[in-house]
């Protein structure tokens, strides 16, 4: 089934692209969430008109994300947590804690933008990637220290 993406879909394509997907994926995921339209002539025209406006917005968002990425490069978070004598945490540090630490320093990011393969469970220093835009990623230095 051919669809036109209305929004960026991770692992599938960017906004405005025509993609070929299985009918079940389209019917159960993409179409109900308004992430795509069926690829008709009218829809292609509509997306072509919208893409011009989107390019300007996307360029502005990319510029803002680049500036935020540079700002994140200079940030070092220190998160005090409870841990045992071996350095193993009682609990874990995840995206929510990192988001809160950034908010305290005046940097606003969404929790889903913080990319952690798995929660941090040991004391130490970590570099955590933050996905600010499709093409722009920043990193935050996080030091998990004993409380």
MODELLER restraints for C-alpha pairs under 7 A, 6 or more apart:
rsr = mdl.restraints
at = mdl.atoms
rsr.add(forms.Gaussian(group=physical.xy_distance, feature=features.Distance(at['CA:1:A'], at['CA:20:A']), mean=5.48, stdev=0.5))
rsr.add(forms.Gaussian(group=physical.xy_distance, feature=features.Distance(at['CA:1:A'], at['CA:21:A']), mean=5.43, stdev=0.5))
rsr.add(forms.Gaussian(group=physical.xy_distance, feature=features.Distance(at['CA:1:A'], at['CA:22:A']), mean=5.91, stdev=0.5))
rsr.add(forms.Gaussian(group=physical.xy_distance, feature=features.Distance(at['CA:1:A'], at['CA:23:A']), mean=5.64, stdev=0.5))
rsr.add(forms.Gaussian(group=physical.xy_distance, feature=features.Distance(at['CA:2:A'], at['CA:18:A']), mean=6.68, stdev=0.5))
rsr.add(forms.Gaussian(group=physical.xy_distance, feature=features.Distance(at['CA:2:A'], at['CA:19:A']), mean=5.68, stdev=0.5))
rsr.add(forms.Gaussian(group=physical.xy_distance, feature=features.Distance(at['CA:2:A'], at['CA:20:A']), mean=4.49, stdev=0.5))
rsr.add(forms.Gaussian(group=physical.xy_distance, feature=features.Distance(at['CA:2:A'], at['CA:21:A']), mean=6.44, stdev=0.5))
rsr.add(forms.Gaussian(group=physical.xy_distance, feature=features.Distance(at['CA:2:A'], at['CA:38:A']), mean=6.41, stdev=0.5))
rsr.add(forms.Gaussian(group=physical.xy_distance, feature=features.Distance(at['CA:2:A'], at['CA:39:A']), mean=5.64, stdev=0.5))
rsr.add(forms.Gaussian(group=physical.xy_distance, feature=features.Distance(at['CA:3:A'], at['CA:18:A']), mean=5.59, stdev=0.5))
rsr.add(forms.Gaussian(group=physical.xy_distance, feature=features.Distance(at['CA:3:A'], at['CA:19:A']), mean=5.45, stdev=0.5))
rsr.add(forms.Gaussian(group=physical.xy_distance, feature=features.Distance(at['CA:3:A'], at['CA:20:A']), mean=6.33, stdev=0.5))
rsr.add(forms.Gaussian(group=physical.xy_distance, feature=features.Distance(at['CA:3:A'], at['CA:36:A']), mean=6.07, stdev=0.5))
rsr.add(forms.Gaussian(group=physical.xy_distance, feature=features.Distance(at['CA:3:A'], at['CA:37:A']), mean=5.49, stdev=0.5))
rsr.add(forms.Gaussian(group=physical.xy_distance, feature=features.Distance(at['CA:3:A'], at['CA:38:A']), mean=4.54, stdev=0.5))
rsr.add(forms.Gaussian(group=physical.xy_distance, feature=features.Distance(at['CA:3:A'], at['CA:39:A']), mean=4.75, stdev=0.5))
rsr.add(forms.Gaussian(group=physical.xy_distance, feature=features.Distance(at['CA:4:A'], at['CA:16:A']), mean=5.96, stdev=0.5))
rsr.add(forms.Gaussian(group=physical.xy_distance, feature=features.Distance(at['CA:4:A'], at['CA:17:A']), mean=5.64, stdev=0.5))
rsr.add(forms.Gaussian(group=physical.xy_distance, feature=features.Distance(at['CA:4:A'], at['CA:18:A']), mean=4.48, stdev=0.5))
rsr.add(forms.Gaussian(group=physical.xy_distance, feature=features.Distance(at['CA:4:A'], at['CA:19:A']), mean=6.32, stdev=0.5))
rsr.add(forms.Gaussian(group=physical.xy_distance, feature=features.Distance(at['CA:4:A'], at['CA:36:A']), mean=5.37, stdev=0.5))
rsr.add(forms.Gaussian(group=physical.xy_distance, feature=features.Distance(at['CA:4:A'], at['CA:37:A']), mean=5.21, stdev=0.5))
rsr.add(forms.Gaussian(group=physical.xy_distance, feature=features.Distance(at['CA:4:A'], at['CA:38:A']), mean=6.17, stdev=0.5))
rsr.add(forms.Gaussian(group=physical.xy_distance, feature=features.Distance(at['CA:4:A'], at['CA:39:A']), mean=5.49, stdev=0.5))
rsr.add(forms.Gaussian(group=physical.xy_distance, feature=features.Distance(at['CA:5:A'], at['CA:14:A']), mean=6.85, stdev=0.5))
rsr.add(forms.Gaussian(group=physical.xy_distance, feature=features.Distance(at['CA:5:A'], at['CA:15:A']), mean=5.12, stdev=0.5))
rsr.add(forms.Gaussian(group=physical.xy_distance, feature=features.Distance(at['CA:5:A'], at['CA:16:A']), mean=5.24, stdev=0.5))
rsr.add(forms.Gaussian(group=physical.xy_distance, feature=features.Distance(at['CA:5:A'], at['CA:17:A']), mean=5.67, stdev=0.5))
rsr.add(forms.Gaussian(group=physical.xy_distance, feature=features.Distance(at['CA:5:A'], at['CA:18:A']), mean=6.53, stdev=0.5))
rsr.add(forms.Gaussian(group=physical.xy_distance, feature=features.Distance(at['CA:5:A'], at['CA:35:A']), mean=5.95, stdev=0.5))
rsr.add(forms.Gaussian(group=physical.xy_distance, feature=features.Distance(at['CA:5:A'], at['CA:36:A']), mean=4.23, stdev=0.5))
rsr.add(forms.Gaussian(group=physical.xy_distance, feature=features.Distance(at['CA:5:A'], at['CA:37:A']), mean=6.51, stdev=0.5))
rsr.add(forms.Gaussian(group=physical.xy_distance, feature=features.Distance(at['CA:6:A'], at['CA:15:A']), mean=5.21, stdev=0.5))
rsr.add(forms.Gaussian(group=physical.xy_distance, feature=features.Distance(at['CA:6:A'], at['CA:16:A']), mean=5.99, stdev=0.5))
rsr.add(forms.Gaussian(group=physical.xy_distance, feature=features.Distance(at['CA:6:A'], at['CA:35:A']), mean=5.15, stdev=0.5))
rsr.add(forms.Gaussian(group=physical.xy_distance, feature=features.Distance(at['CA:6:A'], at['CA:36:A']), mean=4.90, stdev=0.5))
rsr.add(forms.Gaussian(group=physical.xy_distance, feature=features.Distance(at['CA:6:A'], at['CA:37:A']), mean=6.97, stdev=0.5))
rsr.add(forms.Gaussian(group=physical.xy_distance, feature=features.Distance(at['CA:7:A'], at['CA:14:A']), mean=6.79, stdev=0.5))
rsr.add(forms.Gaussian(group=physical.xy_distance, feature=features.Distance(at['CA:7:A'], at['CA:15:A']), mean=4.72, stdev=0.5))
rsr.add(forms.Gaussian(group=physical.xy_distance, feature=features.Distance(at['CA:7:A'], at['CA:35:A']), mean=5.27, stdev=0.5))
rsr.add(forms.Gaussian(group=physical.xy_distance, feature=features.Distance(at['CA:8:A'], at['CA:14:A']), mean=4.40, stdev=0.5))
rsr.add(forms.Gaussian(group=physical.xy_distance, feature=features.Distance(at['CA:8:A'], at['CA:15:A']), mean=4.82, stdev=0.5))
rsr.add(forms.Gaussian(group=physical.xy_distance, feature=features.Distance(at['CA:16:A'], at['CA:47:A']), mean=6.15, stdev=0.5))
rsr.add(forms.Gaussian(group=physical.xy_distance, feature=features.Distance(at['CA:16:A'], at['CA:51:A']), mean=6.74, stdev=0.5))
rsr.add(forms.Gaussian(group=physical.xy_distance, feature=features.Distance(at['CA:30:A'], at['CA:36:A']), mean=5.65, stdev=0.5))
rsr.add(forms.Gaussian(group=physical.xy_distance, feature=features.Distance(at['CA:31:A'], at['CA:37:A']), mean=6.64, stdev=0.5))
rsr.add(forms.Gaussian(group=physical.xy_distance, feature=features.Distance(at['CA:62:A'], at['CA:133:A']), mean=6.39, stdev=0.5))
rsr.add(forms.Gaussian(group=physical.xy_distance, feature=features.Distance(at['CA:65:A'], at['CA:132:A']), mean=5.55, stdev=0.5))
rsr.add(forms.Gaussian(group=physical.xy_distance, feature=features.Distance(at['CA:65:A'], at['CA:133:A']), mean=6.20, stdev=0.5))
rsr.add(forms.Gaussian(group=physical.xy_distance, feature=features.Distance(at['CA:65:A'], at['CA:136:A']), mean=6.45, stdev=0.5))
rsr.add(forms.Gaussian(group=physical.xy_distance, feature=features.Distance(at['CA:66:A'], at['CA:136:A']), mean=6.37, stdev=0.5))
rsr.add(forms.Gaussian(group=physical.xy_distance, feature=features.Distance(at['CA:69:A'], at['CA:137:A']), mean=6.60, stdev=0.5))
rsr.add(forms.Gaussian(group=physical.xy_distance, feature=features.Distance(at['CA:69:A'], at['CA:138:A']), mean=4.58, stdev=0.5))
rsr.add(forms.Gaussian(group=physical.xy_distance, feature=features.Distance(at['CA:72:A'], at['CA:138:A']), mean=6.38, stdev=0.5))
rsr.add(forms.Gaussian(group=physical.xy_distance, feature=features.Distance(at['CA:72:A'], at['CA:139:A']), mean=6.36, stdev=0.5))
rsr.add(forms.Gaussian(group=physical.xy_distance, feature=features.Distance(at['CA:72:A'], at['CA:140:A']), mean=5.79, stdev=0.5))
rsr.add(forms.Gaussian(group=physical.xy_distance, feature=features.Distance(at['CA:73:A'], at['CA:138:A']), mean=6.81, stdev=0.5))
rsr.add(forms.Gaussian(group=physical.xy_distance, feature=features.Distance(at['CA:73:A'], at['CA:139:A']), mean=6.04, stdev=0.5))
rsr.add(forms.Gaussian(group=physical.xy_distance, feature=features.Distance(at['CA:73:A'], at['CA:140:A']), mean=6.17, stdev=0.5))
rsr.add(forms.Gaussian(group=physical.xy_distance, feature=features.Distance(at['CA:75:A'], at['CA:140:A']), mean=6.21, stdev=0.5))
rsr.add(forms.Gaussian(group=physical.xy_distance, feature=features.Distance(at['CA:75:A'], at['CA:141:A']), mean=6.64, stdev=0.5))
rsr.add(forms.Gaussian(group=physical.xy_distance, feature=features.Distance(at['CA:76:A'], at['CA:140:A']), mean=6.41, stdev=0.5))
rsr.add(forms.Gaussian(group=physical.xy_distance, feature=features.Distance(at['CA:76:A'], at['CA:141:A']), mean=4.75, stdev=0.5))
rsr.add(forms.Gaussian(group=physical.xy_distance, feature=features.Distance(at['CA:76:A'], at['CA:142:A']), mean=5.85, stdev=0.5))
rsr.add(forms.Gaussian(group=physical.xy_distance, feature=features.Distance(at['CA:77:A'], at['CA:101:A']), mean=6.62, stdev=0.5))
rsr.add(forms.Gaussian(group=physical.xy_distance, feature=features.Distance(at['CA:77:A'], at['CA:141:A']), mean=6.16, stdev=0.5))
rsr.add(forms.Gaussian(group=physical.xy_distance, feature=features.Distance(at['CA:77:A'], at['CA:142:A']), mean=4.74, stdev=0.5))
rsr.add(forms.Gaussian(group=physical.xy_distance, feature=features.Distance(at['CA:77:A'], at['CA:143:A']), mean=5.96, stdev=0.5))
rsr.add(forms.Gaussian(group=physical.xy_distance, feature=features.Distance(at['CA:78:A'], at['CA:142:A']), mean=6.00, stdev=0.5))
rsr.add(forms.Gaussian(group=physical.xy_distance, feature=features.Distance(at['CA:78:A'], at['CA:143:A']), mean=4.72, stdev=0.5))
rsr.add(forms.Gaussian(group=physical.xy_distance, feature=features.Distance(at['CA:78:A'], at['CA:144:A']), mean=5.98, stdev=0.5))
rsr.add(forms.Gaussian(group=physical.xy_distance, feature=features.Distance(at['CA:78:A'], at['CA:145:A']), mean=6.80, stdev=0.5))
rsr.add(forms.Gaussian(group=physical.xy_distance, feature=features.Distance(at['CA:79:A'], at['CA:143:A']), mean=6.14, stdev=0.5))
rsr.add(forms.Gaussian(group=physical.xy_distance, feature=features.Distance(at['CA:79:A'], at['CA:144:A']), mean=4.94, stdev=0.5))
rsr.add(forms.Gaussian(group=physical.xy_distance, feature=features.Distance(at['CA:79:A'], at['CA:145:A']), mean=6.04, stdev=0.5))
rsr.add(forms.Gaussian(group=physical.xy_distance, feature=features.Distance(at['CA:80:A'], at['CA:144:A']), mean=6.07, stdev=0.5))
rsr.add(forms.Gaussian(group=physical.xy_distance, feature=features.Distance(at['CA:80:A'], at['CA:145:A']), mean=4.87, stdev=0.5))
rsr.add(forms.Gaussian(group=physical.xy_distance, feature=features.Distance(at['CA:80:A'], at['CA:146:A']), mean=5.39, stdev=0.5))
rsr.add(forms.Gaussian(group=physical.xy_distance, feature=features.Distance(at['CA:80:A'], at['CA:147:A']), mean=4.66, stdev=0.5))
rsr.add(forms.Gaussian(group=physical.xy_distance, feature=features.Distance(at['CA:81:A'], at['CA:144:A']), mean=6.97, stdev=0.5))
rsr.add(forms.Gaussian(group=physical.xy_distance, feature=features.Distance(at['CA:81:A'], at['CA:145:A']), mean=6.28, stdev=0.5))
rsr.add(forms.Gaussian(group=physical.xy_distance, feature=features.Distance(at['CA:81:A'], at['CA:146:A']), mean=5.30, stdev=0.5))
rsr.add(forms.Gaussian(group=physical.xy_distance, feature=features.Distance(at['CA:81:A'], at['CA:147:A']), mean=4.87, stdev=0.5))
rsr.add(forms.Gaussian(group=physical.xy_distance, feature=features.Distance(at['CA:82:A'], at['CA:89:A']), mean=6.04, stdev=0.5))
rsr.add(forms.Gaussian(group=physical.xy_distance, feature=features.Distance(at['CA:82:A'], at['CA:90:A']), mean=5.83, stdev=0.5))
rsr.add(forms.Gaussian(group=physical.xy_distance, feature=features.Distance(at['CA:82:A'], at['CA:146:A']), mean=5.75, stdev=0.5))
rsr.add(forms.Gaussian(group=physical.xy_distance, feature=features.Distance(at['CA:82:A'], at['CA:147:A']), mean=5.29, stdev=0.5))
rsr.add(forms.Gaussian(group=physical.xy_distance, feature=features.Distance(at['CA:83:A'], at['CA:89:A']), mean=4.16, stdev=0.5))
rsr.add(forms.Gaussian(group=physical.xy_distance, feature=features.Distance(at['CA:83:A'], at['CA:90:A']), mean=5.39, stdev=0.5))
rsr.add(forms.Gaussian(group=physical.xy_distance, feature=features.Distance(at['CA:83:A'], at['CA:146:A']), mean=5.97, stdev=0.5))
rsr.add(forms.Gaussian(group=physical.xy_distance, feature=features.Distance(at['CA:87:A'], at['CA:122:A']), mean=5.62, stdev=0.5))
rsr.add(forms.Gaussian(group=physical.xy_distance, feature=features.Distance(at['CA:87:A'], at['CA:123:A']), mean=5.20, stdev=0.5))
rsr.add(forms.Gaussian(group=physical.xy_distance, feature=features.Distance(at['CA:88:A'], at['CA:121:A']), mean=6.12, stdev=0.5))
rsr.add(forms.Gaussian(group=physical.xy_distance, feature=features.Distance(at['CA:88:A'], at['CA:122:A']), mean=4.68, stdev=0.5))
rsr.add(forms.Gaussian(group=physical.xy_distance, feature=features.Distance(at['CA:88:A'], at['CA:123:A']), mean=6.52, stdev=0.5))
rsr.add(forms.Gaussian(group=physical.xy_distance, feature=features.Distance(at['CA:89:A'], at['CA:121:A']), mean=5.32, stdev=0.5))
rsr.add(forms.Gaussian(group=physical.xy_distance, feature=features.Distance(at['CA:89:A'], at['CA:122:A']), mean=5.55, stdev=0.5))
rsr.add(forms.Gaussian(group=physical.xy_distance, feature=features.Distance(at['CA:89:A'], at['CA:123:A']), mean=6.93, stdev=0.5))
rsr.add(forms.Gaussian(group=physical.xy_distance, feature=features.Distance(at['CA:91:A'], at['CA:121:A']), mean=6.98, stdev=0.5))
rsr.add(forms.Gaussian(group=physical.xy_distance, feature=features.Distance(at['CA:92:A'], at['CA:119:A']), mean=5.96, stdev=0.5))
rsr.add(forms.Gaussian(group=physical.xy_distance, feature=features.Distance(at['CA:92:A'], at['CA:120:A']), mean=5.52, stdev=0.5))
rsr.add(forms.Gaussian(group=physical.xy_distance, feature=features.Distance(at['CA:92:A'], at['CA:121:A']), mean=4.86, stdev=0.5))
rsr.add(forms.Gaussian(group=physical.xy_distance, feature=features.Distance(at['CA:93:A'], at['CA:119:A']), mean=5.65, stdev=0.5))
rsr.add(forms.Gaussian(group=physical.xy_distance, feature=features.Distance(at['CA:93:A'], at['CA:120:A']), mean=4.98, stdev=0.5))
rsr.add(forms.Gaussian(group=physical.xy_distance, feature=features.Distance(at['CA:93:A'], at['CA:121:A']), mean=6.62, stdev=0.5))
rsr.add(forms.Gaussian(group=physical.xy_distance, feature=features.Distance(at['CA:94:A'], at['CA:119:A']), mean=4.91, stdev=0.5))
rsr.add(forms.Gaussian(group=physical.xy_distance, feature=features.Distance(at['CA:94:A'], at['CA:120:A']), mean=6.45, stdev=0.5))
rsr.add(forms.Gaussian(group=physical.xy_distance, feature=features.Distance(at['CA:95:A'], at['CA:111:A']), mean=5.63, stdev=0.5))
rsr.add(forms.Gaussian(group=physical.xy_distance, feature=features.Distance(at['CA:95:A'], at['CA:114:A']), mean=5.78, stdev=0.5))
rsr.add(forms.Gaussian(group=physical.xy_distance, feature=features.Distance(at['CA:96:A'], at['CA:111:A']), mean=5.90, stdev=0.5))
rsr.add(forms.Gaussian(group=physical.xy_distance, feature=features.Distance(at['CA:99:A'], at['CA:109:A']), mean=6.58, stdev=0.5))
rsr.add(forms.Gaussian(group=physical.xy_distance, feature=features.Distance(at['CA:99:A'], at['CA:111:A']), mean=5.94, stdev=0.5))
rsr.add(forms.Gaussian(group=physical.xy_distance, feature=features.Distance(at['CA:102:A'], at['CA:108:A']), mean=6.72, stdev=0.5))
rsr.add(forms.Gaussian(group=physical.xy_distance, feature=features.Distance(at['CA:113:A'], at['CA:130:A']), mean=5.57, stdev=0.5))
rsr.add(forms.Gaussian(group=physical.xy_distance, feature=features.Distance(at['CA:113:A'], at['CA:131:A']), mean=4.97, stdev=0.5))
rsr.add(forms.Gaussian(group=physical.xy_distance, feature=features.Distance(at['CA:113:A'], at['CA:132:A']), mean=6.42, stdev=0.5))
rsr.add(forms.Gaussian(group=physical.xy_distance, feature=features.Distance(at['CA:114:A'], at['CA:129:A']), mean=6.36, stdev=0.5))
rsr.add(forms.Gaussian(group=physical.xy_distance, feature=features.Distance(at['CA:114:A'], at['CA:130:A']), mean=4.54, stdev=0.5))
rsr.add(forms.Gaussian(group=physical.xy_distance, feature=features.Distance(at['CA:114:A'], at['CA:131:A']), mean=6.34, stdev=0.5))
rsr.add(forms.Gaussian(group=physical.xy_distance, feature=features.Distance(at['CA:115:A'], at['CA:128:A']), mean=6.87, stdev=0.5))
rsr.add(forms.Gaussian(group=physical.xy_distance, feature=features.Distance(at['CA:115:A'], at['CA:129:A']), mean=5.53, stdev=0.5))
rsr.add(forms.Gaussian(group=physical.xy_distance, feature=features.Distance(at['CA:115:A'], at['CA:130:A']), mean=5.68, stdev=0.5))
rsr.add(forms.Gaussian(group=physical.xy_distance, feature=features.Distance(at['CA:115:A'], at['CA:131:A']), mean=6.84, stdev=0.5))
rsr.add(forms.Gaussian(group=physical.xy_distance, feature=features.Distance(at['CA:116:A'], at['CA:128:A']), mean=6.76, stdev=0.5))
rsr.add(forms.Gaussian(group=physical.xy_distance, feature=features.Distance(at['CA:123:A'], at['CA:144:A']), mean=5.04, stdev=0.5))
rsr.add(forms.Gaussian(group=physical.xy_distance, feature=features.Distance(at['CA:123:A'], at['CA:145:A']), mean=5.73, stdev=0.5))
rsr.add(forms.Gaussian(group=physical.xy_distance, feature=features.Distance(at['CA:124:A'], at['CA:143:A']), mean=5.74, stdev=0.5))
rsr.add(forms.Gaussian(group=physical.xy_distance, feature=features.Distance(at['CA:124:A'], at['CA:144:A']), mean=5.27, stdev=0.5))
rsr.add(forms.Gaussian(group=physical.xy_distance, feature=features.Distance(at['CA:124:A'], at['CA:145:A']), mean=6.68, stdev=0.5))
rsr.add(forms.Gaussian(group=physical.xy_distance, feature=features.Distance(at['CA:125:A'], at['CA:142:A']), mean=5.68, stdev=0.5))
rsr.add(forms.Gaussian(group=physical.xy_distance, feature=features.Distance(at['CA:125:A'], at['CA:143:A']), mean=4.28, stdev=0.5))
rsr.add(forms.Gaussian(group=physical.xy_distance, feature=features.Distance(at['CA:125:A'], at['CA:144:A']), mean=6.20, stdev=0.5))
rsr.add(forms.Gaussian(group=physical.xy_distance, feature=features.Distance(at['CA:126:A'], at['CA:141:A']), mean=5.82, stdev=0.5))
rsr.add(forms.Gaussian(group=physical.xy_distance, feature=features.Distance(at['CA:126:A'], at['CA:142:A']), mean=5.14, stdev=0.5))
rsr.add(forms.Gaussian(group=physical.xy_distance, feature=features.Distance(at['CA:126:A'], at['CA:143:A']), mean=6.28, stdev=0.5))
rsr.add(forms.Gaussian(group=physical.xy_distance, feature=features.Distance(at['CA:127:A'], at['CA:139:A']), mean=6.15, stdev=0.5))
rsr.add(forms.Gaussian(group=physical.xy_distance, feature=features.Distance(at['CA:127:A'], at['CA:140:A']), mean=5.62, stdev=0.5))
rsr.add(forms.Gaussian(group=physical.xy_distance, feature=features.Distance(at['CA:127:A'], at['CA:141:A']), mean=4.63, stdev=0.5))
rsr.add(forms.Gaussian(group=physical.xy_distance, feature=features.Distance(at['CA:127:A'], at['CA:142:A']), mean=6.11, stdev=0.5))
rsr.add(forms.Gaussian(group=physical.xy_distance, feature=features.Distance(at['CA:128:A'], at['CA:139:A']), mean=5.41, stdev=0.5))
rsr.add(forms.Gaussian(group=physical.xy_distance, feature=features.Distance(at['CA:128:A'], at['CA:140:A']), mean=5.22, stdev=0.5))
rsr.add(forms.Gaussian(group=physical.xy_distance, feature=features.Distance(at['CA:128:A'], at['CA:141:A']), mean=6.37, stdev=0.5))
rsr.add(forms.Gaussian(group=physical.xy_distance, feature=features.Distance(at['CA:128:A'], at['CA:142:A']), mean=6.94, stdev=0.5))
rsr.add(forms.Gaussian(group=physical.xy_distance, feature=features.Distance(at['CA:129:A'], at['CA:137:A']), mean=6.75, stdev=0.5))
rsr.add(forms.Gaussian(group=physical.xy_distance, feature=features.Distance(at['CA:129:A'], at['CA:138:A']), mean=5.77, stdev=0.5))
rsr.add(forms.Gaussian(group=physical.xy_distance, feature=features.Distance(at['CA:129:A'], at['CA:139:A']), mean=4.36, stdev=0.5))
rsr.add(forms.Gaussian(group=physical.xy_distance, feature=features.Distance(at['CA:129:A'], at['CA:140:A']), mean=6.45, stdev=0.5))
rsr.add(forms.Gaussian(group=physical.xy_distance, feature=features.Distance(at['CA:130:A'], at['CA:137:A']), mean=5.63, stdev=0.5))
rsr.add(forms.Gaussian(group=physical.xy_distance, feature=features.Distance(at['CA:130:A'], at['CA:138:A']), mean=5.09, stdev=0.5))
rsr.add(forms.Gaussian(group=physical.xy_distance, feature=features.Distance(at['CA:130:A'], at['CA:139:A']), mean=5.66, stdev=0.5))
rsr.add(forms.Gaussian(group=physical.xy_distance, feature=features.Distance(at['CA:131:A'], at['CA:137:A']), mean=4.65, stdev=0.5))
rsr.add(forms.Gaussian(group=physical.xy_distance, feature=features.Distance(at['CA:131:A'], at['CA:138:A']), mean=6.54, stdev=0.5))
rsr.add(forms.Gaussian(group=physical.xy_distance, feature=features.Distance(at['CA:132:A'], at['CA:138:A']), mean=6.96, stdev=0.5))
